Amino acid sequence: MNDETPIRPGKDQTGGMRNAGSPTPALFPPPESMRPTIVGRDFVASAGHPIVAQVMAEVMAKGGTAVDAGVAGGLLSNVVQVDMCNLGGVAPTLIRMADNPQIHVIDGVGPWSQEVTLDAFLARHEGQMPLGSPVGVVPAAFDAWCTALARFGTWRLADVIAPAIDYAQRGFPVDLRTAKAFELLGNGFASYETSRSVYWPKGRPPRPGEWLQQADLARTLSRLAACDTGAREAGIAAARAQFYEGDVAKDLIAFHRATGGWLTADDLAAYASPVGAAPEIAFHGWRVATPSTVSQGPVMLQALAILDGLMLETRPHGSPDHLHLVAEALKQGFAERERHYTDPNFTEVSISELLCEDRISALRAEIRPDAALPGAATDAAPGRGRSDTTYVAAADAAGNVFSAMPSDTIDGAPIVPGLGFFVSPRGVQSRLEPDHPAAIAPGKRPRLTPAPAIALNHDTGEVLAIGCPGGDMLVQAMTQSFVEMVVYGMTPQQAVESPRVATFSHPGSFYPHPAFPKRLAVEGRIPKDTRAALAAKGHVIHDWPDFEFDAGGVSIAGSRVLTEGDAPVLVAAADPRRITYAVGR
């Protein structure tokens, strides 16, 4: 048969490449999503940056577990995503080990100094909350990485930290999105000479393709790696001691206090990330876990528990009823956050009380199918600047799953000269009102926005790590993506690409806690008639463009049943709204 020979329908149609003469141009369907759901045999990973996802894959390809890969990815994120997270920042982490059904949580957020009180803070800063060292809390990320690796990992610290050292020392080319972030964040960090000299080395924002090197950070990471001698656990402990009690700690505290911070050497030396059982709720046969009320994770848990009794599966996907109920359930979770969430050591309402069926039922009963609730925002309030985070997730064939959300952006505090990282400015999420549950207090942890999740289905054997950057948006995007998979049967990649809504009917997490009563942000791919129907229910519609950056960047890694009745296989997905990337083998 040559190119001139006609194709005979039926007889010659046996597959192969399509061509212009094919009578069945729709033999293969169009792609189900912009990117494929990654399917793996040995491992999968998804992260906020392609380099991080690739390095995590390399760790597992060399025999490391999902935990080893996750810690390596977290440390590397502190280098190649300094616009989103920092070695001196926060890193709440969830881990599920293959031989243990328990989901462990490492809170990964440090407390205020024992020296600070709300009255003293208000007096020093004239009733305001400035950025920079004054809002510094104990850096928790490095302790979280050490705790995860020592308790649940198998590799040595020097090995998992090696990629971070390499990328800090030799540098990496800046991509288009990161270059834009350095430009925008420069509005904040350009006032810090120590930060500007690192991130604007030519006196201006780096351009796409220019290389970023972080010599001081490389030296610090190398000092920590050099502590790793002797037994594996002893090497991790020695590096941790160098960070929190040794010369690194001394240099950090000296600069921090000289620039208006409250922390002392005793505050650093006393810190250790708590490890415990993550709170869980049931949703459509799954168990979903997040950190406790030191984060906003329970917003996702309460929203899902509320939705579990609203027969969401009877509402057509993408319909006004579907989107309204999801928004209202999230709104109820945020109202609970405003009323009760805080460091569990200071709370008057326990997580078990927040998640009990009677409370969930009462919150569910307040939702009306045809009218939007006012939420926790009583008056509109402006905000300032922007804050963000990133995420790393890994899963291996043995069944280990890692889910962590490192955070703190470089415009929040000045880089410590000689160290290359800063003291977490996460105190900016505490409150200045004395009667607020999240008010500043000595030794109290601020209530975080970062909140990774892990979901388990014990009947099918499926397990998924899910996370997202985006401040108050992140639990909203995570909740919606999970609903898309579990209720509406979407693939992981379809779920992270699906258009989203976002409620802002609550005081924002970052000072000065902006609020927009009844506002519902709606991505452009949601039809106009759907938006009109939502407005008719009382939502104040705020139009977002297609694939809005602020709608989050969800990553998923774990195992999923792709055909009913079959065993779960490793899967990963990455949101195209950001530079998130998924890999697998």
C-alpha positions in Angstrom: 0.0 0.0 0.0 1.4 3.4 -0.9 0.3 6.9 0.1 -2.1 7.0 -2.8 -4.0 3.9 -1.9 -7.4 4.7 -0.3 -8.2 3.2 3.2 -11.1 0.8 3.1 -13.3 1.4 6.2 -13.4 -1.6 8.5 -11.0 -3.9 6.7 -7.9 -1.7 6.8 -8.7 0.2 10.0 -6.5 -1.8 12.4 -4.8 1.0 14.4 -1.5 2.7 13.9 -0.9 6.3 13.3 -3.7 8.6 12.2 -3.5 10.2 8.8 -5.5 12.7 6.8 -7.4 9.9 5.0 -8.5 8.2 8.2 -12.3 7.8 8.3 -12.2 7.8 12.1 -10.3 10.9 13.3 -11.8 10.5 16.8 -10.5 7.0 17.3 -8.6 8.3 20.3 -10.4 10.7 22.7 -8.9 14.2 23.4 -6.7 14.4 26.5 -8.7 14.2 29.8 -6.5 16.9 31.3 -3.8 19.4 30.4 -1.1 17.2 31.9 -1.3 13.5 32.5 -1.8 11.9 35.8 1.6 10.4 36.5 1.5 6.6 37.1 4.5 4.9 38.7 5.7 1.5 39.6 8.4 2.3 42.2 7.7 5.8 43.4 6.0 9.1 42.7 6.6 12.7 43.8 5.0 16.1 43.4 6.4 19.4 44.5 6.1 23.2 44.1 9.2 23.3 41.9 10.3 20.9 39.0 13.9 20.7 40.4 12.6 19.6 43.8 10.4 16.9 42.3 13.2 15.6 40.2 15.7 15.4 43.1 13.1 13.6 45.2 12.7 11.1 42.4 16.5 10.6 42.3 16.6 9.9 46.0 14.0 7.2 45.7 15.7 5.8 42.6 18.8 5.4 44.7 17.0 3.4 47.3 15.7 6.1 49.6 12.2 5.9 51.0 9.5 8.5 50.5 10.5 10.1 53.9 14.2 10.4 52.8 13.0 11.9 49.5 10.6 14.3 51.3 13.3 15.6 53.6 15.7 16.0 50.7 13.0 17.9 48.8 12.1 20.1 51.8 15.7 21.1 52.3 16.1 21.7 48.6 13.0 23.8 48.6 14.7 26.0 51.1 17.2 26.8 48.4 15.5 26.8 45.0 12.2 28.2 46.3 13.4 30.8 48.7 10.6 33.0 47.4 8.2 30.5 49.0 10.0 29.0 52.0 13.1 29.2 54.1 15.5 27.1 56.2 14.6 29.3 59.2 10.9 29.1 58.4 8.2 26.6 59.2 7.5 23.1 57.9 4.4 21.3 59.1 4.7 17.7 58.1 2.6 14.5 57.9 4.0 11.0 57.6 2.3 7.7 57.0 4.6 4.7 57.3 3.8 1.5 55.4 3.9 -0.7 58.6 1.7 1.6 60.7 -1.9 2.9 60.0 -1.3 5.9 62.2 -0.7 9.2 60.5 2.0 11.2 62.3 2.2 14.9 62.5 5.3 17.1 63.1 3.9 20.5 63.8 7.0 22.3 62.4 6.2 25.8 63.8 8.2 27.5 66.5 6.8 29.6 69.4 7.2 33.2 70.4 10.0 34.0 72.9 9.3 33.4 76.5 10.2 37.1 76.9 7.4 38.5 74.8 3.9 39.4 76.2 1.1 41.0 74.2 1.3 44.2 76.4 5.1 44.5 75.8 4.7 43.9 72.1 2.0 46.5 71.8 3.9 49.0 73.8 7.2 48.6 71.8 5.4 48.8 68.4 2.7 51.4 69.2 -0.1 49.0 68.8 1.0 47.8 65.3 2.5 44.6 64.0 5.6 45.4 61.9 7.3 43.1 59.5 10.8 41.7 60.0 12.6 40.6 63.2 10.0 41.9 65.7 7.6 39.1 64.6 10.2 36.4 64.7 9.4 33.0 66.2 11.8 30.1 66.8 12.9 28.7 63.3 11.2 25.3 63.1 11.9 24.0 59.6 15.3 22.5 60.2 14.1 20.7 63.4 11.2 19.3 61.4 13.5 17.9 58.8 15.8 16.4 61.4 12.9 14.9 63.4 11.3 13.4 60.3 14.6 11.9 59.1 15.7 10.6 62.5 12.4 9.0 63.5 11.0 7.8 60.2 13.8 8.0 57.5 16.7 5.7 56.6 19.3 8.0 55.0 22.0 10.1 56.7 21.5 13.8 57.0 24.6 14.5 55.0 23.2 12.6 52.1 19.7 14.2 52.1 21.2 17.7 52.5 23.7 17.2 49.6 21.4 18.4 46.8 20.5 21.6 48.8 24.2 22.3 49.3 24.9 21.8 45.6 22.1 24.1 44.4 23.1 26.8 47.0 26.7 26.6 46.1 26.8 26.2 42.4 23.5 28.0 41.8 20.6 27.4 39.4 19.0 29.3 36.5 16.0 31.3 37.5 12.8 30.4 35.7 10.2 33.0 34.5 7.8 32.6 37.4 10.6 32.7 40.0 12.1 35.8 38.4 8.7 37.5 38.7 8.4 36.5 42.3 11.8 38.0 43.1 10.6 41.2 41.4 7.3 41.3 43.4 8.8 40.3 46.8 11.6 42.9 46.3 9.0 45.4 47.3 9.5 44.0 50.8 13.0 42.5 51.0 14.7 45.4 49.1 14.6 47.3 52.4 16.8 44.7 54.0 20.4 45.1 52.8 21.4 41.6 53.8 18.5 40.2 51.7 18.9 42.5 48.7 22.5 41.6 48.3 21.6 37.9 47.9 18.5 38.0 45.9 19.2 41.1 43.8 22.9 40.5 43.3 23.1 43.0 40.4 21.0 45.6 42.2 17.8 44.6 40.4 15.5 41.6 40.2 17.2 38.6 38.5 16.0 37.9 35.0 14.9 34.6 33.6 17.9 32.5 32.8 20.3 34.3 35.2 21.8 32.2 37.9 21.2 32.5 41.6 23.9 31.5 44.0 23.6 31.6 47.8 27.2 31.2 49.2 26.3 31.9 52.8 23.5 29.4 52.8 25.7 26.8 51.2 28.3 27.3 53.9 25.7 26.9 56.6 24.3 23.8 55.1 27.8 22.4 54.7 28.5 23.1 58.4 25.4 21.2 59.3 26.3 18.3 57.1 29.8 18.1 58.6 28.2 17.4 62.0 26.9 14.1 60.6 29.4 11.6 61.9 29.1 8.4 63.9 25.8 6.6 64.1 23.0 7.9 61.8 20.8 9.3 64.6 23.7 10.8 66.5 24.8 12.6 63.3 21.3 14.1 62.9 21.3 15.2 66.6 24.7 16.8 66.3 23.6 18.9 63.3 20.4 19.9 65.1 22.5 20.9 68.1 24.7 23.1 65.9 21.6 24.8 64.6 19.8 25.4 67.9 22.6 25.6 70.4 26.0 26.0 68.6 27.6 28.7 66.6 24.8 28.9 64.1 22.4 29.7 66.9 24.7 32.3 68.4 25.1 34.2 65.1 21.3 34.0 64.5 20.3 35.3 67.9 22.9 38.1 67.8 21.5 39.5 64.5 17.9 38.8 65.4 18.0 40.8 68.6 20.1 43.6 67.1 17.3 44.1 64.5 14.4 44.2 67.0 13.6 40.5 67.6 12.6 39.0 70.9 14.1 35.5 70.8 16.9 34.4 73.1 19.4 31.6 73.1 17.3 29.8 75.7 14.3 29.9 73.4 16.2 28.2 70.6 17.8 25.6 72.8 14.5 24.6 74.4 12.7 24.0 71.1 11.8 20.6 69.7 9.0 19.9 67.2 6.2 17.9 68.8 5.3 14.6 67.1 1.9 13.1 67.6 -1.2 11.6 66.0 -2.8 13.8 63.4 -6.5 14.6 63.9 -8.8 12.8 61.4 -12.3 12.9 60.0 -14.4 10.5 57.8 -15.5 11.5 54.3 -17.1 9.1 51.8 -15.2 6.1 53.1 -11.9 7.9 53.5 -10.0 9.1 56.6 -8.5 12.6 56.1 -5.8 13.9 58.4 -4.2 17.4 58.8 -2.2 19.1 61.6 -4.2 20.3 64.6 -5.4 23.9 65.4 -1.8 25.2 65.4 -2.6 25.3 61.7 -5.8 26.0 59.7 -5.9 22.3 58.7 -9.1 21.5 60.6 -10.9 24.0 58.3 -10.5 21.2 55.7 -11.5 18.5 58.2 -14.6 20.4 59.4 -15.7 21.4 55.8 -15.4 17.8 54.6 -17.3 16.5 57.6 -20.0 19.0 57.0 -20.2 18.0 53.3 -20.3 14.3 54.2 -23.9 14.8 55.3 -25.1 17.1 52.5 -25.5 14.5 49.7 -23.1 16.4 47.5 -23.1 13.5 45.1 -26.7 14.3 44.1 -25.6 17.8 42.9 -24.3 17.9 39.4 -20.6 18.6 39.1 -19.9 22.3 38.7 -23.5 23.3 39.3 -24.4 26.3 41.5 -25.6 23.9 44.2 -22.3 22.0 44.2 -20.1 25.1 44.4 -22.4 26.9 46.9 -22.4 23.9 49.3 -18.6 23.6 49.1 -18.2 27.4 49.7 -20.6 27.4 52.7 -19.0 24.3 54.3 -15.6 26.0 54.0 -17.1 29.3 55.3 -18.3 27.4 58.4 -14.8 26.0 58.9 -13.2 29.4 58.7 -15.8 30.8 61.2 -14.7 28.0 63.6 -11.1 29.0 62.9 -11.8 32.6 63.9 -13.6 31.5 67.1 -11.3 28.7 68.4 -8.1 27.8 66.5 -4.9 28.3 68.3 -1.8 26.6 69.7 -3.3 23.4 71.3 -1.3 24.2 74.5 -3.4 27.3 74.9 -6.8 26.2 73.6 -10.1 26.2 75.5 -11.8 24.0 72.8 -10.0 20.7 71.9 -9.7 19.3 68.4 -11.9 16.4 69.4 -14.6 18.8 70.4 -14.3 20.7 67.1 -14.6 17.5 65.1 -17.3 15.8 67.2 -20.5 14.8 65.3 -22.8 17.0 67.4 -20.8 20.1 66.5 -20.5 19.2 62.9 -24.2 18.6 62.7 -24.9 22.0 64.2 -22.6 23.7 61.7 -24.2 21.7 58.9 -27.7 22.7 60.0 -26.9 26.4 59.6 -26.2 26.1 55.9 -29.1 27.1 53.6 -29.3 25.8 50.1 -30.4 29.1 48.6 -28.8 31.7 50.8 -25.1 32.5 51.6 -24.1 32.8 55.2 -22.4 36.0 56.3 -19.4 34.0 57.7 -17.0 35.4 60.3 -16.3 38.7 58.6 -18.4 41.6 59.9 -16.7 44.5 58.2 -14.5 44.8 55.1 -10.8 45.4 56.0 -7.8 46.0 53.7 -4.7 43.8 53.6 -1.0 44.4 52.9 1.5 42.6 50.6 1.3 38.9 49.9 2.5 35.7 51.5 2.9 32.3 50.1 4.3 28.8 50.7 5.2 25.6 48.9 4.7 21.8 49.2 6.5 18.5 48.8 4.9 15.1 48.6 6.4 11.6 48.0 5.1 8.1 48.0 7.0 4.8 47.4 6.0 1.3 46.4 6.3 0.1 50.0 3.5 2.4 51.1 5.4 5.2 52.8 3.9 8.6 52.2 5.4 12.1 53.0 3.4 15.3 53.0 5.1 18.6 54.1 4.4 22.3 53.5 7.5 24.4 54.1 6.9 28.2 54.2 8.0 31.8 54.9 8.7 34.1 52.1 11.9 36.2 51.8 10.1 39.6 52.1 9.1 38.8 55.7 12.4 39.2 57.5 16.1 40.0 56.8 18.6 37.4 55.9 21.1 36.8 58.7 24.5 37.8 57.4 26.9 34.9 57.1 24.1 32.3 57.6 22.0 32.9 54.4 18.6 32.3 56.0 16.3 34.3 58.3 14.3 33.9 61.5 10.7 32.9 60.8 8.5 36.0 60.7 5.4 33.7 61.2 4.4 35.7 64.3 2.6 37.9 61.8 -0.2 35.4 61.9 -0.8 35.9 65.6 -3.4 38.4 66.8 -3.1 41.7 68.7 -6.6 41.5 70.4 -6.1 40.2 73.9 -9.4 38.1 73.9 -8.6 36.4 70.5 -7.7 32.7 70.8 -4.6 33.3 68.6 -3.3 36.3 70.5 0.4 36.7 71.2 1.6 35.1 74.5 5.0 33.9 75.8 6.0 30.5 74.4 2.9 30.3 72.2 3.0 29.2 68.6 1.2 31.3 66.0 -1.7 29.7 64.2 -0.3 28.8 60.7 -1.9 28.8 57.3 0.3 25.9 56.0 -1.5 22.6 56.6 -0.6 19.4 54.6 -3.0 16.5 54.4 -2.9 12.8 54.0 -6.1 10.8 53.1 -6.5 7.0 53.6 -9.1 4.5 52.4 -8.6 1.4 54.4 -11.1 -0.6 52.3 -9.3 0.0 49.0 -5.8 0.5 50.3 -5.5 3.9 48.7 -3.5 6.7 50.3 -2.9 10.2 49.0 -0.7 13.1 50.2 -2.3 16.4 49.2 -1.1 20.0 49.7 -1.1 23.5 48.2 0.4 26.9 48.6 -1.8 30.0 48.9 -2.4 31.3 52.5 -6.1 31.2 53.3 -6.7 29.6 49.8 -4.7 26.5 50.4 -7.2 24.5 52.4 -10.0 25.6 50.0 -8.1 24.3 47.0 -7.2 21.1 48.8 -10.8 20.5 49.8 -12.1 21.1 46.4 -9.6 18.9 44.7 -10.3 16.0 47.1 -14.0 16.4 46.5 -13.5 16.3 42.8 -11.7 13.0 43.1 -13.8 11.2 45.7 -17.3 12.5 45.0 -17.1 13.2 41.2 -14.6 10.5 40.1 -12.0 12.7 38.6 -8.4 11.6 38.1 -5.9 13.3 40.3 -4.7 15.5 37.5 -8.3 16.4 36.4 -9.0 17.3 40.1 -6.1 19.7 40.5 -7.0 21.4 37.2 -10.7 21.8 37.8 -11.9 25.4 38.2 -12.3 26.7 41.8 -14.2 29.1 43.9 -12.9 30.8 47.1 -14.6 32.4 50.1 -13.1 35.3 51.9 -15.9 35.9 54.4 -13.5 35.7 57.3 -10.6 37.7 58.7 -7.5 36.8 56.8 -4.6 35.0 58.5 -2.0 37.7 58.0 -1.9 41.1 59.8 -3.9 43.3 59.4 -6.3 40.4 58.7 -8.3 41.6 55.7 -11.9 40.6 55.3 -14.4 40.7 52.5 -17.9 39.8 53.7 -19.8 37.3 51.4 -17.1 37.6 48.7 -16.8 34.5 46.5 -13.9 34.5 44.0 -14.8 32.5 40.9 -12.4 31.4 38.2 -13.2 32.3 34.7 -13.8 28.8 33.4 -17.0 28.7 35.6 -19.9 29.7 33.3 -21.5 33.1 33.6 -24.9 31.6 34.3 -23.4 29.6 37.2 -21.9 32.8 38.5 -25.3 34.5 38.2 -27.0 31.7 40.1 -24.4 32.0 42.9 -24.9 35.7 43.1 -28.7 35.0 43.4 -27.9 33.0 46.5 -26.2 36.1 48.0 -22.6 35.6 47.1 -20.7 38.7 46.1 -19.0 37.5 43.0 -15.4 38.4 42.5 -14.2 37.4 39.0 -10.8 35.6 38.7 -9.2 34.8 35.3 -8.8 31.2 34.1 -6.1 29.3 36.1 -5.7 32.1 38.6 -2.3 32.0 40.5 -4.0 32.9 43.8 -6.4 29.9 43.4 -3.4 27.8 44.6 -1.2 25.1 43.2 -2.3 21.7 44.4 0.1 18.7 44.3 -0.9 15.1 44.9 1.2 11.9 45.4 0.1 8.5 46.6 -1.9 5.5 45.4 -5.3 5.4 43.7 -7.6 2.8 42.2 -7.9 3.7 38.5 -10.3 1.0 37.5 -12.9 -0.2 39.9 -12.0 -3.6 41.4 -8.3 -3.3 40.6 -5.6 -2.7 43.1 -4.4 0.9 43.7 -1.3 2.1 41.8 1.1 4.9 42.4 -0.2 8.3 41.1 0.9 11.9 41.2 -0.5 15.2 39.9 0.6 18.8 39.7 -1.4 22.0 39.3 -0.6 24.1 36.1 -1.6 27.3 37.9 1.9 27.4 39.3 5.3 25.7 38.5 4.3 22.6 40.4 5.6 19.4 38.9 5.0 15.6 39.3 7.3 12.7 38.4 7.3 9.0 38.9 8.9 5.7 37.8 
